[in-house]
Amino acid sequence: MATPASMLPCIPSFATWWDRFCRDTSAWQVELIVTVFVQLIGFWLPATIYQLVDVCFPEFSRAHKHQPDPRRQPTRKQILHCVRYAFFVTLGDIALQIGFGYLTDFRPVFAISPTMPTFKEALRHFIYGNLAREVLAYYVHRLLHHPWFYARYHKLHHSFTAPIAFTGLFTTPVEHLFADIIPIVLPLALIAHYSEPVHILSFNVFLVSVLLVGTAEHSGYDFAQPPVSKVHDLHHEKFNLNYGSLHFMDWLHGTC
């Protein structure tokens, strides 16, 4: 683990707070609290902002929607249902993490240290996490579009042909586990278990990047990380293309 001299660039007050937080809180609680906080700032905050744009600035919203036709946009009732559903999915994620902690005697998956990860360490895990996640998520997503799996596990997500940011979590439990949780957590968890420690902050920098991209690509807006949101919007509209997020797997398999 890093020495203070090799820390990631950070605000000194945060480094001081992080040191105290790690020393005053059990390692497993640190992992839980940080991961939940990142879900709030990586998904709930931007998803709420995207939705408020639609509510507070309707003309601007229509001008920047990939699918501005009102007949394709979800109704207020559908939006509220989606938000409630995403809320319970988030609660389920927290319950799953607590349950996994109980089964493993509350041992953290990732390294909890009062010091910060080095920049090189965090960058290495960030790149590996994104590449491995893209490969796993792409093949799971392709499988979910097989007629047998689609009807049972993926059709719910595609009920929004013009997605909104909150539809990132509008998935069945099976899809959420295999297409979202496992591709995000498993690659770096395997590195942490078999190769080298992965700092909890390194993992959550990676996690927040995935959540921000996922929220943007479901937002339906042309200003949200273009061209990411456009290609995924086309996936919801056309169904049989653009299965990935980084899209190098789509390029490799000719599905872009």
C-alpha positions in Angstrom: 0.0 0.0 0.0 1.1 3.6 -0.7 3.1 5.8 1.6 1.8 9.3 2.2 4.4 10.7 -0.2 3.0 8.7 -3.1 -0.6 9.4 -2.5 -3.0 10.2 -5.3 -3.4 14.0 -5.7 -6.0 15.0 -3.2 -7.2 17.8 -1.0 -5.3 17.6 2.3 -8.5 17.9 4.4 -9.9 14.8 2.6 -6.7 12.8 3.3 -7.0 13.8 7.0 -10.7 12.9 7.1 -10.0 9.6 5.3 -7.3 8.7 7.8 -9.6 9.4 10.7 -12.6 7.7 9.1 -10.6 4.5 8.5 -9.2 4.4 12.0 -12.6 5.1 13.7 -14.7 2.7 11.5 -14.5 -1.0 10.9 -13.0 -2.0 7.6 -16.2 -3.6 6.4 -18.3 -0.6 7.4 -15.9 1.6 5.4 -16.5 -0.5 2.3 -20.2 -0.4 2.7 -20.5 3.3 3.4 -18.2 4.4 0.6 -19.9 2.1 -1.9 -23.4 3.3 -1.0 -22.2 7.0 -1.1 -20.7 6.4 -4.6 -24.0 5.0 -5.8 -25.7 8.1 -4.6 -23.3 10.5 -6.4 -22.8 8.3 -9.4 -26.4 7.3 -10.2 -29.0 9.1 -8.1 -27.6 12.6 -8.3 -27.0 12.8 -12.1 -30.2 10.8 -12.8 -32.2 13.3 -10.7 -30.5 16.2 -12.5 -31.3 14.8 -15.9 -35.0 14.3 -14.9 -35.2 17.8 -13.5 -34.0 19.2 -16.8 -37.1 17.5 -18.4 -39.4 19.0 -15.7 -38.0 22.5 -15.3 -36.8 23.2 -18.9 -39.3 21.3 -21.2 -38.4 23.3 -24.3 -34.7 22.8 -23.8 -35.4 19.1 -23.0 -37.3 18.6 -26.3 -34.6 20.3 -28.3 -31.9 18.0 -26.9 -33.7 14.6 -26.7 -32.5 11.9 -29.1 -36.1 10.9 -29.5 -38.1 14.1 -29.1 -41.4 12.7 -30.4 -43.8 13.0 -27.3 -45.5 9.7 -28.4 -42.2 7.9 -27.7 -41.4 9.5 -24.4 -42.6 7.8 -21.2 -45.6 9.1 -19.3 -45.4 10.7 -15.9 -46.8 7.5 -14.4 -44.1 5.4 -16.1 -41.4 7.8 -14.9 -42.5 7.7 -11.3 -42.8 3.9 -11.4 -39.3 3.7 -12.8 -37.9 5.9 -10.1 -39.6 3.9 -7.4 -38.3 0.7 -9.0 -34.7 2.1 -9.1 -35.0 3.0 -5.4 -35.9 -0.6 -4.4 -33.1 -1.9 -6.6 -30.7 0.3 -4.7 -32.0 -1.0 -1.4 -31.6 -4.5 -2.8 -28.0 -3.8 -3.7 -27.3 -2.6 -0.1 -29.1 -5.7 1.3 -27.0 -7.9 -1.0 -23.8 -6.3 0.2 -24.8 -6.7 3.8 -25.8 -10.3 3.2 -22.5 -11.1 1.5 -20.7 -9.5 4.4 -22.6 -11.7 6.9 -21.6 -14.8 4.9 -17.9 -13.8 4.9 -17.7 -12.7 8.5 -17.8 -9.1 7.4 -14.4 -9.2 5.8 -14.0 -6.5 3.2 -13.5 -7.5 -0.5 -11.1 -4.5 -1.1 -8.2 -3.1 0.8 -9.1 -0.6 3.5 -6.1 1.6 4.4 -5.8 5.1 6.0 -3.3 5.9 3.2 -4.3 6.7 -0.3 -3.6 4.5 -3.4 -0.9 5.6 -5.7 -1.9 7.2 -8.9 -0.3 4.4 -10.9 -2.1 1.8 -8.8 -5.5 3.5 -9.2 -5.0 4.1 -12.9 -4.0 0.4 -13.5 -7.1 -0.8 -11.7 -9.3 1.7 -13.4 -8.2 0.6 -16.9 -8.4 -3.1 -16.1 -11.8 -2.7 -14.4 -13.3 -0.9 -17.4 -11.8 -3.3 -20.0 -12.9 -6.4 -18.1 -16.3 -5.1 -17.3 -16.9 -4.2 -21.0 -16.1 -7.7 -22.1 -18.2 -9.4 -19.5 -21.2 -7.0 -19.8 -21.1 -7.2 -23.6 -21.5 -11.0 -23.7 -24.1 -11.1 -21.0 -26.0 -8.4 -22.8 -25.8 -10.3 -26.1 -27.1 -13.4 -24.3 -30.0 -11.4 -22.8 -31.1 -10.7 -26.3 -31.5 -14.3 -27.1 -35.3 -14.8 -27.4 -35.5 -17.2 -24.4 -33.6 -14.9 -22.0 -35.0 -11.7 -23.5 -38.6 -12.6 -22.7 -37.8 -13.6 -19.2 -35.1 -11.2 -18.0 -34.5 -8.3 -20.4 -37.8 -7.2 -21.8 -38.6 -5.1 -18.7 -35.6 -2.9 -19.4 -36.5 -2.4 -23.0 -40.1 -1.4 -22.1 -38.6 2.1 -22.3 -37.9 2.5 -26.0 -36.9 6.1 -25.3 -34.9 5.7 -22.1 -34.5 8.1 -19.2 -31.6 8.1 -16.8 -33.4 6.1 -14.1 -33.9 3.2 -16.6 -30.3 2.2 -15.9 -31.7 0.3 -12.8 -35.1 -0.7 -14.4 -34.0 -4.3 -14.7 -35.0 -7.7 -13.4 -33.0 -9.1 -10.5 -31.4 -11.7 -12.7 -30.3 -9.1 -15.3 -29.1 -6.7 -12.6 -27.0 -9.4 -11.0 -25.4 -10.8 -14.2 -25.2 -7.8 -16.4 -24.5 -5.1 -13.8 -23.1 -6.3 -10.5 -20.9 -9.2 -11.5 -19.2 -7.5 -14.5 -18.4 -4.5 -12.2 -17.3 -6.2 -9.0 -15.9 -9.6 -10.1 -12.8 -8.5 -12.2 -11.3 -6.3 -9.5 -12.4 -8.7 -6.7 -10.4 -11.5 -8.4 -7.4 -9.2 -8.7 -7.8 -8.4 -5.0 -8.1 -12.0 -4.0 -5.4 -13.6 -6.2 -3.0 -11.0 -7.3 -2.6 -7.7 -5.3 -4.6 -5.5 -3.0 -7.2 -3.2 -4.7 -7.8 -0.1 -2.6 -11.4 0.6 -1.9 -11.0 4.1 -3.3 -9.5 2.7 -6.5 -12.5 0.4 -6.9 -14.9 3.3 -6.2 -13.3 5.6 -8.7 -13.9 2.9 -11.3 -17.4 2.3 -10.0 -18.4 6.0 -10.2 -17.1 6.2 -13.8 -19.3 3.2 -14.7 -22.4 4.7 -13.0 -21.9 8.1 -14.6 -21.5 6.6 -18.1 -24.5 4.3 -17.5 -26.7 7.2 -16.3 -25.6 9.4 -19.2 -26.2 6.7 -21.9 -29.7 6.1 -20.6 -30.5 9.9 -20.2 -31.8 10.3 -23.8 -30.0 13.7 -24.1 -27.6 14.6 -26.8 -25.4 16.7 -24.4 -24.9 13.8 -22.0 -21.4 12.4 -22.9 -21.9 12.3 -26.7 -21.8 10.0 -28.5 -22.3 7.5 -25.6 -26.0 8.4 -25.0 -26.8 8.4 -28.8 -25.6 4.9 -29.4 -27.3 3.4 -26.4 -30.5 5.3 -27.2 -30.3 3.6 -30.6 -30.0 0.3 -28.8 -33.3 0.9 -27.0 -34.9 2.1 -30.3 -33.5 -0.6 -32.6 -32.7 -3.5 -30.1 -30.1 -5.3 -32.2 -27.0 -3.1 -32.0 -24.7 -1.2 -29.6 -24.6 -3.7 -26.7 -21.6 -2.3 -25.0 -20.7 1.0 -23.2 -17.1 1.5 -24.5 -18.1 -0.1 -27.8 -14.8 -1.7 -28.7 -16.6 -5.0 -28.3 -19.3 -3.8 -30.7 -16.6 -2.8 -33.2 -15.0 -6.3 -32.8 -18.2 -8.2 -33.4 -19.8 -5.8 -35.9 -22.7 -4.8 -33.8 -22.1 -1.0 -33.8 
